Amino acid sequence: MPVINVEDLTDKDKALMEVNQLKVEVKLERWLTSKCCEEIKDYIQAGVEEDTLVKGIAEDKNPFKEKGGCVIC
């Protein structure tokens, strides 16, 4: 898809692009925010057992664990 420089377009071309975009947007199915939030919450809770951000990484599988400490005498 070619890049369009909007500054080079005429006002008529800009208006036509806006009308076409609005035609696309009006066809989109709209959902209530409350419904979407519930579905996202259910999805997150369904995968909480496998989620390393919630559960953490086991020490034996953590590639970034410290190999040893620094001792200053």
PQR file with spaces between the fields and no chain letter, atoms N, CA, C, O and H, PARSE charges and radii, in Angstrom:
ATOM       1  N    MET     1       0.845   -1.174    0.000 -0.4000 1.5000
ATOM       2  CA   MET     1       0.000    0.000    0.000 -0.0000 2.0000
ATOM       3  C    MET     1       0.890    1.236    0.000  0.5500 1.7000
ATOM       4  O    MET     1       1.763    1.368    0.858 -0.5500 1.4000
ATOM       5  N    PRO     2       0.681    2.140   -0.945 -0.5600 1.5000
ATOM       6  CA   PRO     2       1.534    3.324   -1.031  0.2800 2.0000
ATOM       7  C    PRO     2       1.261    4.297    0.116  0.5500 1.7000
ATOM       8  O    PRO     2       0.153    4.384    0.644 -0.5500 1.4000
ATOM       9  N    VAL     3       2.303    5.013    0.472 -0.4000 1.5000
ATOM      10  CA   VAL     3       2.183    6.024    1.519 -0.0000 2.0000
ATOM      11  C    VAL     3       1.588    7.284    0.904  0.5500 1.7000
ATOM      12  O    VAL     3       2.017    7.740   -0.156 -0.5500 1.4000
ATOM      13  H    VAL     3       3.204    4.943    0.043  0.4000 1.0000
ATOM      14  N    ILE     4       0.578    7.844    1.598 -0.4000 1.5000
ATOM      15  CA   ILE     4      -0.094    9.041    1.102 -0.0000 2.0000
ATOM      16  C    ILE     4       0.287   10.215    1.993  0.5500 1.7000
ATOM      17  O    ILE     4       0.129   10.156    3.212 -0.5500 1.4000
ATOM      18  H    ILE     4       0.229    7.473    2.459  0.4000 1.0000
ATOM      19  N    ASN     5       0.781   11.266    1.387 -0.4000 1.5000
ATOM      20  CA   ASN     5       1.084   12.486    2.119 -0.0000 2.0000
ATOM      21  C    ASN     5      -0.190   13.334    2.139  0.5500 1.7000
ATOM      22  O    ASN     5      -0.601   13.879    1.115 -0.5500 1.4000
ATOM      23  H    ASN     5       0.909   11.314    0.397  0.4000 1.0000
ATOM      24  N    VAL     6      -0.800   13.436    3.305 -0.4000 1.5000
ATOM      25  CA   VAL     6      -2.083   14.127    3.445 -0.0000 2.0000
ATOM      26  C    VAL     6      -1.968   15.605    3.085  0.5500 1.7000
ATOM      27  O    VAL     6      -2.930   16.205    2.605 -0.5500 1.4000
ATOM      28  H    VAL     6      -0.466   12.993    4.137  0.4000 1.0000
ATOM      29  N    GLU     7      -0.824   16.179    3.308 -0.4000 1.5000
ATOM      30  CA   GLU     7      -0.645   17.608    3.027 -0.0000 2.0000
ATOM      31  C    GLU     7      -0.738   17.907    1.529  0.5500 1.7000
ATOM      32  O    GLU     7      -1.061   19.026    1.132 -0.5500 1.4000
ATOM      33  H    GLU     7      -0.042   15.692    3.698  0.4000 1.0000
ATOM      34  N    ASP     8      -0.450   16.890    0.698 -0.4000 1.5000
ATOM      35  CA   ASP     8      -0.505   17.087   -0.747 -0.0000 2.0000
ATOM      36  C    ASP     8      -1.907   16.896   -1.325  0.5500 1.7000
ATOM      37  O    ASP     8      -2.127   17.185   -2.501 -0.5500 1.4000
ATOM      38  H    ASP     8      -0.188   15.981    1.021  0.4000 1.0000
ATOM      39  N    LEU     9      -2.845   16.422   -0.535 -0.4000 1.5000
ATOM      40  CA   LEU     9      -4.200   16.161   -1.020 -0.0000 2.0000
ATOM      41  C    LEU     9      -5.042   17.440   -1.028  0.5500 1.7000
ATOM      42  O    LEU     9      -4.807   18.369   -0.256 -0.5500 1.4000
ATOM      43  H    LEU     9      -2.667   16.188    0.421  0.4000 1.0000
ATOM      44  N    THR    10      -6.012   17.453   -1.910 -0.4000 1.5000
ATOM      45  CA   THR    10      -6.956   18.570   -1.936 -0.0000 2.0000
ATOM      46  C    THR    10      -7.976   18.382   -0.826  0.5500 1.7000
ATOM      47  O    THR    10      -8.088   17.301   -0.247 -0.5500 1.4000
ATOM      48  H    THR    10      -6.203   16.698   -2.537  0.4000 1.0000
ATOM      49  N    ASP    11      -8.713   19.437   -0.537 -0.4000 1.5000
ATOM      50  CA   ASP    11      -9.749   19.339    0.491 -0.0000 2.0000
ATOM      51  C    ASP    11     -10.791   18.295    0.113  0.5500 1.7000
ATOM      52  O    ASP    11     -11.309   17.587    0.976 -0.5500 1.4000
ATOM      53  H    ASP    11      -8.622   20.315   -1.007  0.4000 1.0000
ATOM      54  N    LYS    12     -11.096   18.200   -1.168 -0.4000 1.5000
ATOM      55  CA   LYS    12     -12.074   17.219   -1.638 -0.0000 2.0000
ATOM      56  C    LYS    12     -11.566   15.795   -1.387  0.5500 1.7000
ATOM      57  O    LYS    12     -12.333   14.937   -0.951 -0.5500 1.4000
ATOM      58  H    LYS    12     -10.675   18.776   -1.870  0.4000 1.0000
ATOM      59  N    ASP    13     -10.290   15.537   -1.656 -0.4000 1.5000
ATOM      60  CA   ASP    13      -9.715   14.210   -1.424 -0.0000 2.0000
ATOM      61  C    ASP    13      -9.707   13.859    0.066  0.5500 1.7000
ATOM      62  O    ASP    13      -9.992   12.726    0.452 -0.5500 1.4000
ATOM      63  H    ASP    13      -9.666   16.234   -2.010  0.4000 1.0000
ATOM      64  N    LYS    14      -9.376   14.850    0.887 -0.4000 1.5000
ATOM      65  CA   LYS    14      -9.378   14.623    2.336 -0.0000 2.0000
ATOM      66  C    LYS    14     -10.783   14.283    2.828  0.5500 1.7000
ATOM      67  O    LYS    14     -10.958   13.373    3.638 -0.5500 1.4000
ATOM      68  H    LYS    14      -9.144   15.770    0.572  0.4000 1.0000
ATOM      69  N    ALA    15     -11.783   15.016    2.339 -0.4000 1.5000
ATOM      70  CA   ALA    15     -13.163   14.763    2.733 -0.0000 2.0000
ATOM      71  C    ALA    15     -13.610   13.382    2.270  0.5500 1.7000
ATOM      72  O    ALA    15     -14.315   12.683    2.998 -0.5500 1.4000
ATOM      73  H    ALA    15     -11.641   15.755    1.681  0.4000 1.0000
ATOM      74  N    LEU    16     -13.208   12.984    1.070 -0.4000 1.5000
ATOM      75  CA   LEU    16     -13.559   11.669    0.541 -0.0000 2.0000
ATOM      76  C    LEU    16     -12.937   10.565    1.393  0.5500 1.7000
ATOM      77  O    LEU    16     -13.591    9.563    1.681 -0.5500 1.4000
ATOM      78  H    LEU    16     -12.635   13.552    0.479  0.4000 1.0000
ATOM      79  N    MET    17     -11.688   10.741    1.794 -0.4000 1.5000
ATOM      80  CA   MET    17     -11.031    9.760    2.665 -0.0000 2.0000
ATOM      81  C    MET    17     -11.750    9.657    4.006  0.5500 1.7000
ATOM      82  O    MET    17     -11.935    8.560    4.534 -0.5500 1.4000
ATOM      83  H    MET    17     -11.157   11.555    1.560  0.4000 1.0000
ATOM      84  N    GLU    18     -12.151   10.787    4.548 -0.4000 1.5000
ATOM      85  CA   GLU    18     -12.851   10.783    5.837 -0.0000 2.0000
ATOM      86  C    GLU    18     -14.199   10.083    5.724  0.5500 1.7000
ATOM      87  O    GLU    18     -14.570    9.312    6.609 -0.5500 1.4000
ATOM      88  H    GLU    18     -12.001   11.678    4.119  0.4000 1.0000
ATOM      89  N    VAL    19     -14.937   10.343    4.646 -0.4000 1.5000
ATOM      90  CA   VAL    19     -16.234    9.691    4.433 -0.0000 2.0000
ATOM      91  C    VAL    19     -16.052    8.181    4.300  0.5500 1.7000
ATOM      92  O    VAL    19     -16.821    7.409    4.872 -0.5500 1.4000
ATOM      93  H    VAL    19     -14.635   10.969    3.928  0.4000 1.0000
ATOM      94  N    ASN    20     -15.037    7.761    3.548 -0.4000 1.5000
ATOM      95  CA   ASN    20     -14.788    6.324    3.396 -0.0000 2.0000
ATOM      96  C    ASN    20     -14.435    5.677    4.729  0.5500 1.7000
ATOM      97  O    ASN    20     -14.881    4.565    5.011 -0.5500 1.4000
ATOM      98  H    ASN    20     -14.412    8.389    3.084  0.4000 1.0000
ATOM      99  N    GLN    21     -13.638    6.358    5.554 -0.4000 1.5000
ATOM     100  CA   GLN    21     -13.289    5.820    6.870 -0.0000 2.0000
ATOM     101  C    GLN    21     -14.527    5.729    7.756  0.5500 1.7000
ATOM     102  O    GLN    21     -14.696    4.743    8.474 -0.5500 1.4000
ATOM     103  H    GLN    21     -13.275    7.261    5.325  0.4000 1.0000
ATOM     104  N    LEU    22     -15.380    6.719    7.718 -0.4000 1.5000
ATOM     105  CA   LEU    22     -16.606    6.677    8.518 -0.0000 2.0000
ATOM     106  C    LEU    22     -17.530    5.554    8.069  0.5500 1.7000
ATOM     107  O    LEU    22     -18.203    4.944    8.899 -0.5500 1.4000
ATOM     108  H    LEU    22     -15.244    7.519    7.134  0.4000 1.0000
ATOM     109  N    LYS    23     -17.575    5.272    6.770 -0.4000 1.5000
ATOM     110  CA   LYS    23     -18.379    4.161    6.268 -0.0000 2.0000
ATOM     111  C    LYS    23     -17.873    2.826    6.814  0.5500 1.7000
ATOM     112  O    LYS    23     -18.664    1.938    7.128 -0.5500 1.4000
ATOM     113  H    LYS    23     -17.029    5.768    6.096  0.4000 1.0000
ATOM     114  N    VAL    24     -16.569    2.694    6.922 -0.4000 1.5000
ATOM     115  CA   VAL    24     -15.984    1.477    7.491 -0.0000 2.0000
ATOM     116  C    VAL    24     -16.328    1.377    8.979  0.5500 1.7000
ATOM     117  O    VAL    24     -16.722    0.314    9.457 -0.5500 1.4000
ATOM     118  H    VAL    24     -15.926    3.416    6.666  0.4000 1.0000
ATOM     119  N    GLU    25     -16.179    2.470    9.699 -0.4000 1.5000
ATOM     120  CA   GLU    25     -16.398    2.473   11.140 -0.0000 2.0000
ATOM     121  C    GLU    25     -17.861    2.228   11.506  0.5500 1.7000
ATOM     122  O    GLU    25     -18.138    1.616   12.537 -0.5500 1.4000
ATOM     123  H    GLU    25     -15.858    3.334    9.311  0.4000 1.0000
ATOM     124  N    VAL    26     -18.793    2.688   10.691 -0.4000 1.5000
ATOM     125  CA   VAL    26     -20.204    2.521   11.028 -0.0000 2.0000
ATOM     126  C    VAL    26     -20.619    1.047   10.951  0.5500 1.7000
ATOM     127  O    VAL    26     -21.600    0.644   11.576 -0.5500 1.4000
ATOM     128  H    VAL    26     -18.569    3.185    9.853  0.4000 1.0000
ATOM     129  N    LYS    27     -19.879    0.253   10.191 -0.4000 1.5000
ATOM     130  CA   LYS    27     -20.198   -1.172   10.052 -0.0000 2.0000
ATOM     131  C    LYS    27     -19.634   -2.026   11.186  0.5500 1.7000
ATOM     132  O    LYS    27     -19.991   -3.197   11.312 -0.5500 1.4000
ATOM     133  H    LYS    27     -19.082    0.581    9.683  0.4000 1.0000
ATOM     134  N    LEU    28     -18.758   -1.453   12.012 -0.4000 1.5000
ATOM     135  CA   LEU    28     -18.154   -2.202   13.102 -0.0000 2.0000
ATOM     136  C    LEU    28     -19.189   -2.532   14.172  0.5500 1.7000
ATOM     137  O    LEU    28     -20.051   -1.720   14.509 -0.5500 1.4000
ATOM     138  H    LEU    28     -18.468   -0.502   11.910  0.4000 1.0000
ATOM     139  N    GLU    29     -19.075   -3.751   14.692 -0.4000 1.5000
ATOM     140  CA   GLU    29     -19.968   -4.154   15.784 -0.0000 2.0000
ATOM     141  C    GLU    29     -19.482   -3.517   17.081  0.5500 1.7000
ATOM     142  O    GLU    29     -18.304   -3.610   17.424 -0.5500 1.4000
ATOM     143  H    GLU    29     -18.375   -4.411   14.419  0.4000 1.0000
ATOM     144  N    ARG    30     -20.375   -2.884   17.782 -0.4000 1.5000
ATOM     145  CA   ARG    30     -20.026   -2.206   19.028 -0.0000 2.0000
ATOM     146  C    ARG    30     -20.430   -3.083   20.209  0.5500 1.7000
ATOM     147  O    ARG    30     -21.489   -3.712   20.204 -0.5500 1.4000
ATOM     148  H    ARG    30     -21.332   -2.808   17.503  0.4000 1.0000
ATOM     149  N    TRP    31     -19.562   -3.110   21.222 -0.4000 1.5000
ATOM     150  CA   TRP    31     -19.839   -3.864   22.441 -0.0000 2.0000
ATOM     151  C    TRP    31     -19.824   -2.909   23.627  0.5500 1.7000
ATOM     152  O    TRP    31     -19.132   -1.891   23.619 -0.5500 1.4000
ATOM     153  H    TRP    31     -18.703   -2.599   21.227  0.4000 1.0000
ATOM     154  N    LEU    32     -20.589   -3.256   24.627 -0.4000 1.5000
ATOM     155  CA   LEU    32     -20.579   -2.476   25.858 -0.0000 2.0000
ATOM     156  C    LEU    32     -19.248   -2.690   26.577  0.5500 1.7000
ATOM     157  O    LEU    32     -18.718   -3.800   26.606 -0.5500 1.4000
ATOM     158  H    LEU    32     -21.150   -4.083   24.634  0.4000 1.0000
ATOM     159  N    THR    33     -18.725   -1.631   27.148 -0.4000 1.5000
ATOM     160  CA   THR    33     -17.462   -1.728   27.869 -0.0000 2.0000
ATOM     161  C    THR    33     -17.575   -2.702   29.030  0.5500 1.7000
ATOM     162  O    THR    33     -16.639   -3.455   29.302 -0.5500 1.4000
ATOM     163  H    THR    33     -19.156   -0.729   27.125  0.4000 1.0000
ATOM     164  N    SER    34     -18.714   -2.696   29.717 -0.4000 1.5000
ATOM     165  CA   SER    34     -18.891   -3.598   30.860 -0.0000 2.0000
ATOM     166  C    SER    34     -18.817   -5.060   30.421  0.5500 1.7000
ATOM     167  O    SER    34     -18.277   -5.896   31.146 -0.5500 1.4000
ATOM     168  H    SER    34     -19.474   -2.085   29.496  0.4000 1.0000
ATOM     169  N    LYS    35     -19.352   -5.375   29.245 -0.4000 1.5000
ATOM     170  CA   LYS    35     -19.289   -6.750   28.733 -0.0000 2.0000
ATOM     171  C    LYS    35     -17.852   -7.127   28.389  0.5500 1.7000
ATOM     172  O    LYS    35     -17.406   -8.229   28.709 -0.5500 1.4000
ATOM     173  H    LYS    35     -19.790   -4.696   28.656  0.4000 1.0000
ATOM     174  N    CYS    36     -17.130   -6.226   27.744 -0.4000 1.5000
ATOM     175  CA   CYS    36     -15.742   -6.484   27.374 -0.0000 2.0000
ATOM     176  C    CYS    36     -14.872   -6.685   28.612  0.5500 1.7000
ATOM     177  O    CYS    36     -14.018   -7.572   28.641 -0.5500 1.4000
ATOM     178  H    CYS    36     -17.492   -5.331   27.485  0.4000 1.0000
ATOM     179  N    CYS    37     -15.090   -5.861   29.627 -0.4000 1.5000
ATOM     180  CA   CYS    37     -14.299   -5.976   30.861 -0.0000 2.0000
ATOM     181  C    CYS    37     -14.533   -7.317   31.538  0.5500 1.7000
ATOM     182  O    CYS    37     -13.588   -7.935   32.028 -0.5500 1.4000
ATOM     183  H    CYS    37     -15.783   -5.141   29.603  0.4000 1.0000
ATOM     184  N    GLU    38     -15.762   -7.767   31.572 -0.4000 1.5000
ATOM     185  CA   GLU    38     -16.075   -9.071   32.168 -0.0000 2.0000
ATOM     186  C    GLU    38     -15.384  -10.198   31.404  0.5500 1.7000
ATOM     187  O    GLU    38     -14.831  -11.111   32.017 -0.5500 1.4000
ATOM     188  H    GLU    38     -16.530   -7.265   31.174  0.4000 1.0000
ATOM     189  N    GLU    39     -15.411  -10.144   30.082 -0.4000 1.5000
ATOM     190  CA   GLU    39     -14.772  -11.185   29.269 -0.0000 2.0000
ATOM     191  C    GLU    39     -13.257  -11.177   29.466  0.5500 1.7000
ATOM     192  O    GLU    39     -12.642  -12.240   29.544 -0.5500 1.4000
ATOM     193  H    GLU    39     -15.860   -9.402   29.584  0.4000 1.0000
ATOM     194  N    ILE    40     -12.653  -10.005   29.545 -0.4000 1.5000
ATOM     195  CA   ILE    40     -11.208   -9.918   29.766 -0.0000 2.0000
ATOM     196  C    ILE    40     -10.854  -10.466   31.145  0.5500 1.7000
ATOM     197  O    ILE    40      -9.869  -11.189   31.295 -0.5500 1.4000
ATOM     198  H    ILE    40     -13.153   -9.141   29.482  0.4000 1.0000
ATOM     199  N    LYS    41     -11.657  -10.122   32.151 -0.4000 1.5000
ATOM     200  CA   LYS    41     -11.411  -10.605   33.500 -0.0000 2.0000
ATOM     201  C    LYS    41     -11.509  -12.130   33.552  0.5500 1.7000
ATOM     202  O    LYS    41     -10.668  -12.780   34.172 -0.5500 1.4000
ATOM     203  H    LYS    41     -12.457   -9.535   32.029  0.4000 1.0000
ATOM     204  N    ASP    42     -12.525  -12.704   32.908 -0.4000 1.5000
ATOM     205  CA   ASP    42     -12.682  -14.160   32.880 -0.0000 2.0000
ATOM     206  C    ASP    42     -11.514  -14.832   32.164  0.5500 1.7000
ATOM     207  O    ASP    42     -11.037  -15.878   32.602 -0.5500 1.4000
ATOM     208  H    ASP    42     -13.208  -12.175   32.404  0.4000 1.0000
ATOM     209  N    TYR    43     -11.055  -14.237   31.068 -0.4000 1.5000
ATOM     210  CA   TYR    43      -9.926  -14.785   30.313 -0.0000 2.0000
ATOM     211  C    TYR    43      -8.658  -14.795   31.164  0.5500 1.7000
ATOM     212  O    TYR    43      -7.917  -15.778   31.170 -0.5500 1.4000
ATOM     213  H    TYR    43     -11.443  -13.387   30.712  0.4000 1.0000
ATOM     214  N    ILE    44      -8.414  -13.707   31.875 -0.4000 1.5000
ATOM     215  CA   ILE    44      -7.218  -13.622   32.720 -0.0000 2.0000
ATOM     216  C    ILE    44      -7.293  -14.621   33.855  0.5500 1.7000
ATOM     217  O    ILE    44      -6.308  -15.296   34.155 -0.5500 1.4000
ATOM     218  H    ILE    44      -9.016  -12.909   31.870  0.4000 1.0000
ATOM     219  N    GLN    45      -8.443  -14.724   34.488 -0.4000 1.5000
ATOM     220  CA   GLN    45      -8.590  -15.653   35.608 -0.0000 2.0000
ATOM     221  C    GLN    45      -8.497  -17.110   35.162  0.5500 1.7000
ATOM     222  O    GLN    45      -8.079  -17.965   35.943 -0.5500 1.4000
ATOM     223  H    GLN    45      -9.243  -14.176   34.245  0.4000 1.0000
ATOM     224  N    ALA    46      -8.879  -17.405   33.923 -0.4000 1.5000
ATOM     225  CA   ALA    46      -8.793  -18.772   33.422 -0.0000 2.0000
ATOM     226  C    ALA    46      -7.343  -19.208   33.230  0.5500 1.7000
ATOM     227  O    ALA    46      -7.036  -20.393   33.353 -0.5500 1.4000
ATOM     228  H    ALA    46      -9.218  -16.710   33.289  0.4000 1.0000
ATOM     229  N    GLY    47      -6.454  -18.271   32.932 -0.4000 1.5000
ATOM     230  CA   GLY    47      -5.064  -18.622   32.698 -0.0000 2.0000
ATOM     231  C    GLY    47      -4.117  -18.230   33.804  0.5500 1.7000
ATOM     232  O    GLY    47      -2.906  -18.195   33.587 -0.5500 1.4000
ATOM     233  H    GLY    47      -6.704  -17.308   32.832  0.4000 1.0000
ATOM     234  N    VAL    48      -4.630  -17.933   34.988 -0.4000 1.5000
ATOM     235  CA   VAL    48      -3.784  -17.442   36.074 -0.0000 2.0000
ATOM     236  C    VAL    48      -2.785  -18.501   36.545  0.5500 1.7000
ATOM     237  O    VAL    48      -1.704  -18.142   37.013 -0.5500 1.4000
ATOM     238  H    VAL    48      -5.614  -17.961   35.164  0.4000 1.0000
ATOM     239  N    GLU    49      -3.106  -19.778   36.439 -0.4000 1.5000
ATOM     240  CA   GLU    49      -2.197  -20.829   36.899 -0.0000 2.0000
ATOM     241  C    GLU    49      -0.937  -20.912   36.043  0.5500 1.7000
ATOM     242  O    GLU    49       0.125  -21.276   36.549 -0.5500 1.4000
ATOM     243  H    GLU    49      -3.984  -20.069   36.059  0.4000 1.0000
ATOM     244  N    GLU    50      -1.034  -20.580   34.751 -0.4000 1.5000
ATOM     245  CA   GLU    50       0.114  -20.664   33.860 -0.0000 2.0000
ATOM     246  C    GLU    50       0.803  -19.313   33.668  0.5500 1.7000
ATOM     247  O    GLU    50       1.810  -19.236   32.965 -0.5500 1.4000
ATOM     248  H    GLU    50      -1.896  -20.285   34.339  0.4000 1.0000
ATOM     249  N    ASP    51       0.287  -18.261   34.273 -0.4000 1.5000
ATOM     250  CA   ASP    51       0.805  -16.917   34.067 -0.0000 2.0000
ATOM     251  C    ASP    51       2.024  -16.671   34.958  0.5500 1.7000
ATOM     252  O    ASP    51       1.911  -16.613   36.182 -0.5500 1.4000
ATOM     253  H    ASP    51      -0.531  -18.324   34.845  0.4000 1.0000
ATOM     254  N    THR    52       3.191  -16.528   34.322 -0.4000 1.5000
ATOM     255  CA   THR    52       4.410  -16.325   35.105 -0.0000 2.0000
ATOM     256  C    THR    52       4.464  -14.943   35.757  0.5500 1.7000
ATOM     257  O    THR    52       5.182  -14.754   36.739 -0.5500 1.4000
ATOM     258  H    THR    52       3.283  -16.575   33.328  0.4000 1.0000
ATOM     259  N    LEU    53       3.710  -13.972   35.221 -0.4000 1.5000
ATOM     260  CA   LEU    53       3.691  -12.658   35.858 -0.0000 2.0000
ATOM     261  C    LEU    53       2.952  -12.695   37.190  0.5500 1.7000
ATOM     262  O    LEU    53       3.254  -11.910   38.089 -0.5500 1.4000
ATOM     263  H    LEU    53       3.126  -14.126   34.424  0.4000 1.0000
ATOM     264  N    VAL    54       1.993  -13.596   37.323 -0.4000 1.5000
ATOM     265  CA   VAL    54       1.250  -13.733   38.574 -0.0000 2.0000
ATOM     266  C    VAL    54       1.937  -14.735   39.491  0.5500 1.7000
ATOM     267  O    VAL    54       2.120  -14.484   40.682 -0.5500 1.4000
ATOM     268  H    VAL    54       1.748  -14.235   36.593  0.4000 1.0000
ATOM     269  N    LYS    55       2.308  -15.856   38.926 -0.4000 1.5000
ATOM     270  CA   LYS    55       2.841  -16.983   39.693 -0.0000 2.0000
ATOM     271  C    LYS    55       4.333  -16.836   39.992  0.5500 1.7000
ATOM     272  O    LYS    55       4.805  -17.268   41.043 -0.5500 1.4000
ATOM     273  H    LYS    55       2.159  -16.060   37.958  0.4000 1.0000
ATOM     274  N    GLY    56       5.059  -16.234   39.079 -0.4000 1.5000
ATOM     275  CA   GLY    56       6.505  -16.123   39.239 -0.0000 2.0000
ATOM     276  C    GLY    56       7.203  -17.274   38.522  0.5500 1.7000
ATOM     277  O    GLY    56       6.556  -18.204   38.040 -0.5500 1.4000
ATOM     278  H    GLY    56       4.676  -15.883   38.225  0.4000 1.0000
ATOM     279  N    ILE    57       8.517  -17.201   38.459 -0.4000 1.5000
ATOM     280  CA   ILE    57       9.321  -18.223   37.789 -0.0000 2.0000
ATOM     281  C    ILE    57       9.982  -19.082   38.843  0.5500 1.7000
ATOM     282  O    ILE    57      10.524  -18.574   39.825 -0.5500 1.4000
ATOM     283  H    ILE    57       9.042  -16.446   38.851  0.4000 1.0000
ATOM     284  N    ALA    58       9.935  -20.395   38.634 -0.4000 1.5000
ATOM     285  CA   ALA    58      10.584  -21.315   39.563 -0.0000 2.0000
ATOM     286  C    ALA    58      12.092  -21.059   39.544  0.5500 1.7000
ATOM     287  O    ALA    58      12.659  -20.777   38.488 -0.5500 1.4000
ATOM     288  H    ALA    58       9.495  -20.807   37.837  0.4000 1.0000
ATOM     289  N    GLU    59      12.730  -21.154   40.685 -0.4000 1.5000
ATOM     290  CA   GLU    59      14.160  -20.868   40.787 -0.0000 2.0000
ATOM     291  C    GLU    59      14.990  -21.773   39.886  0.5500 1.7000
ATOM     292  O    GLU    59      15.985  -21.325   39.317 -0.5500 1.4000
ATOM     293  H    GLU    59      12.270  -21.382   41.543  0.4000 1.0000
ATOM     294  N    ASP    60      14.603  -23.030   39.747 -0.4000 1.5000
ATOM     295  CA   ASP    60      15.394  -23.942   38.926 -0.0000 2.0000
ATOM     296  C    ASP    60      15.236  -23.673   37.425  0.5500 1.7000
ATOM     297  O    ASP    60      16.067  -24.125   36.638 -0.5500 1.4000
ATOM     298  H    ASP    60      13.795  -23.394   40.210  0.4000 1.0000
ATOM     299  N    LYS    61      14.203  -22.957   37.014 -0.4000 1.5000
ATOM     300  CA   LYS    61      13.978  -22.659   35.603 -0.0000 2.0000
ATOM     301  C    LYS    61      14.285  -21.204   35.248  0.5500 1.7000
ATOM     302  O    LYS    61      14.111  -20.803   34.097 -0.5500 1.4000
ATOM     303  H    LYS    61      13.527  -22.590   37.653  0.4000 1.0000
ATOM     304  N    ASN    62      14.732  -20.423   36.199 -0.4000 1.5000
ATOM     305  CA   ASN    62      15.002  -19.009   35.974 -0.0000 2.0000
ATOM     306  C    ASN    62      16.410  -18.829   35.409  0.5500 1.7000
ATOM     307  O    ASN    62      17.386  -19.048   36.125 -0.5500 1.4000
ATOM     308  H    ASN    62      14.874  -20.748   37.134  0.4000 1.0000
ATOM     309  N    PRO    63      16.537  -18.432   34.132 -0.5600 1.5000
ATOM     310  CA   PRO    63      17.871  -18.263   33.554  0.2800 2.0000
ATOM     311  C    PRO    63      18.592  -17.014   34.064  0.5500 1.7000
ATOM     312  O    PRO    63      19.787  -16.854   33.818 -0.5500 1.4000
ATOM     313  N    PHE    64      17.892  -16.137   34.764 -0.4000 1.5000
ATOM     314  CA   PHE    64      18.483  -14.885   35.226 -0.0000 2.0000
ATOM     315  C    PHE    64      18.793  -14.875   36.719  0.5500 1.7000
ATOM     316  O    PHE    64      19.121  -13.830   37.280 -0.5500 1.4000
ATOM     317  H    PHE    64      16.921  -16.267   34.964  0.4000 1.0000
ATOM     318  N    LYS    65      18.688  -16.037   37.364 -0.4000 1.5000
ATOM     319  CA   LYS    65      18.967  -16.059   38.804 -0.0000 2.0000
ATOM     320  C    LYS    65      20.447  -15.825   39.048  0.5500 1.7000
ATOM     321  O    LYS    65      21.285  -16.096   38.188 -0.5500 1.4000
ATOM     322  H    LYS    65      18.421  -16.887   36.909  0.4000 1.0000
ATOM     323  N    GLU    66      20.751  -15.325   40.218 -0.4000 1.5000
ATOM     324  CA   GLU    66      22.135  -15.033   40.538 -0.0000 2.0000
ATOM     325  C    GLU    66      22.887  -16.328   40.778  0.5500 1.7000
ATOM     326  O    GLU    66      22.422  -17.208   41.503 -0.5500 1.4000
ATOM     327  H    GLU    66      20.070  -15.105   40.917  0.4000 1.0000
ATOM     328  N    LYS    67      24.055  -16.433   40.160 -0.4000 1.5000
ATOM     329  CA   LYS    67      24.860  -17.652   40.278 -0.0000 2.0000
ATOM     330  C    LYS    67      25.580  -17.677   41.617  0.5500 1.7000
ATOM     331  O    LYS    67      25.771  -18.749   42.192 -0.5500 1.4000
ATOM     332  H    LYS    67      24.433  -15.719   39.572  0.4000 1.0000
ATOM     333  N    GLY    68      25.970  -16.556   42.106 -0.4000 1.5000
ATOM     334  CA   GLY    68      26.677  -16.490   43.372 -0.0000 2.0000
ATOM     335  C    GLY    68      26.672  -15.066   43.873  0.5500 1.7000
ATOM     336  O    GLY    68      26.401  -14.131   43.119 -0.5500 1.4000
ATOM     337  H    GLY    68      25.816  -15.686   41.638  0.4000 1.0000
ATOM     338  N    GLY    69      26.965  -14.909   45.113 -0.4000 1.5000
ATOM     339  CA   GLY    69      26.958  -13.576   45.682 -0.0000 2.0000
ATOM     340  C    GLY    69      28.340  -12.945   45.630  0.5500 1.7000
ATOM     341  O    GLY    69      29.328  -13.612   45.322 -0.5500 1.4000
ATOM     342  H    GLY    69      27.186  -15.669   45.725  0.4000 1.0000
ATOM     343  N    CYS    70      28.398  -11.701   45.923 -0.4000 1.5000
ATOM     344  CA   CYS    70      29.653  -10.967   45.966 -0.0000 2.0000
ATOM     345  C    CYS    70      30.067  -10.837   47.429  0.5500 1.7000
ATOM     346  O    CYS    70      29.299  -10.355   48.262 -0.5500 1.4000
ATOM     347  H    CYS    70      27.596  -11.160   46.174  0.4000 1.0000
ATOM     348  N    VAL    71      31.281  -11.269   47.727 -0.4000 1.5000
ATOM     349  CA   VAL    71      31.756  -11.223   49.106 -0.0000 2.0000
ATOM     350  C    VAL    71      32.911  -10.266   49.185  0.5500 1.7000
ATOM     351  O    VAL    71      33.895  -10.400   48.458 -0.5500 1.4000
ATOM     352  H    VAL    71      31.904  -11.661   47.050  0.4000 1.0000
ATOM     353  N    ILE    72      32.794   -9.295   50.070 -0.4000 1.5000
ATOM     354  CA   ILE    72      33.861   -8.328   50.285 -0.0000 2.0000
ATOM     355  C    ILE    72      34.464   -8.610   51.651  0.5500 1.7000
ATOM     356  O    ILE    72      33.761   -8.599   52.662 -0.5500 1.4000
ATOM     357  H    ILE    72      31.994   -9.185   50.661  0.4000 1.0000
ATOM     358  N    CYS    73      35.751   -8.859   51.678 -0.4000 1.5000
ATOM     359  CA   CYS    73      36.414   -9.182   52.940 -0.0000 2.0000
ATOM     360  C    CYS    73      37.027   -7.975   53.571  0.5500 1.7000
ATOM     361  O    CYS    73      37.626   -8.076   54.642 -0.5500 1.4000
ATOM     362  H    CYS    73      36.321   -8.868   50.857  0.4000 1.0000
